[in-house]
Amino acid sequence: MDAQMLIDEGVSILKEKIDDVAIIACSGGIDSTVAAVMANNAVGEMLHCVYVDTGFMRKGETEEVREMLTELGLNLKVVDASDRFFKHLEGVTEPEAKRKVIGEQFIRVFEEEQAACGAKYLVQGTIAPDWIESGGGERDVIKSHHNVGGLPDDVDLTIVEPLRDFYKDEVRNMAELMEIPSSNRQPFPGPGLAVRVLGDLTRERTEACREACAIVEEEFETAAAAGEMEIPWQYFAALLPVSSVGVHGDARVYGETIVVRAVRSIDGMSARYSEIPHSILQKISTRITNTLKGHVNRVVYDITHKPPGTIEWE
Ligand code: XMP
């Protein structure tokens, strides 16, 4: 089936399933935006679109997403829930525990928004790898993607997942047809930077990771535009809770580590690490250690394929 037929079929299924007010969490990522536009086509004004700022978004992301979703004609509310997420994640470092907390807090924010608009349905942009990797079949749980495994049992909304059977490349094709500007954007995990800040999720460490991610994105995109490298499928930085000794001028410093990750992939199910010219990695390393002086004094590059690694570090 071509992408237009998949969209039309999705819209008609949504029309049948949703007969009352619905709410969708839209992160501006490709999956939730495609799901939101589909649902908006199906039920129009009955759909309330909520963007939750968890505090783990990329640099400038909230403003960019606000603009894009508004232009797509969605009925949007931006909720700043960062205090709540940081509070509940205090002291939580185990990756699965983090995902559970994030999934649960998302739902709690939603319940408040649901109460405000009286929604009976929750539309989600879950795609096939999300539930396959969350143990939807007979395989082991690899990661509980926050929009699946993290759901508590007491959810008081009927969940509708129009993209459940699709893979990333199919969803990208749909997004292109829908003229969604994010269709060329790289994927970003639902829990956001929370799974890229290993160890304690403090505001300061999250800010360091956010800055490093922005540097990686900017340098790769500039180099790719200049024809110096191919743009990877996904590229980012993660902050590791590994401190090492370094030197700044004459002074000994003790700081944390940033790992740069870049992969080639089709659908995220498997991936090869990208071979990046050393000159570009060098530039990134210098920028990160200068910008995050005092916090980060070492930058490493991850040369692990998936499998055996996963793309994200948590
Ligand atoms: P991994 O790290 O499992 O990731 O190799 C595969 C792809 O999925 C993204 N990812 C997520 N997406 N919710 C999402 O919507 C999540 O909880 C989540 N965890 C990972 C990841 O960025 C990669 O593109």
Residues whose N, C-alpha, C, O or C-beta is under 5 A from the ligand:
A	BS01	XMP	S144 H145 H146 P187 F188 P189 G190 P191 G268 T310 I311 E312
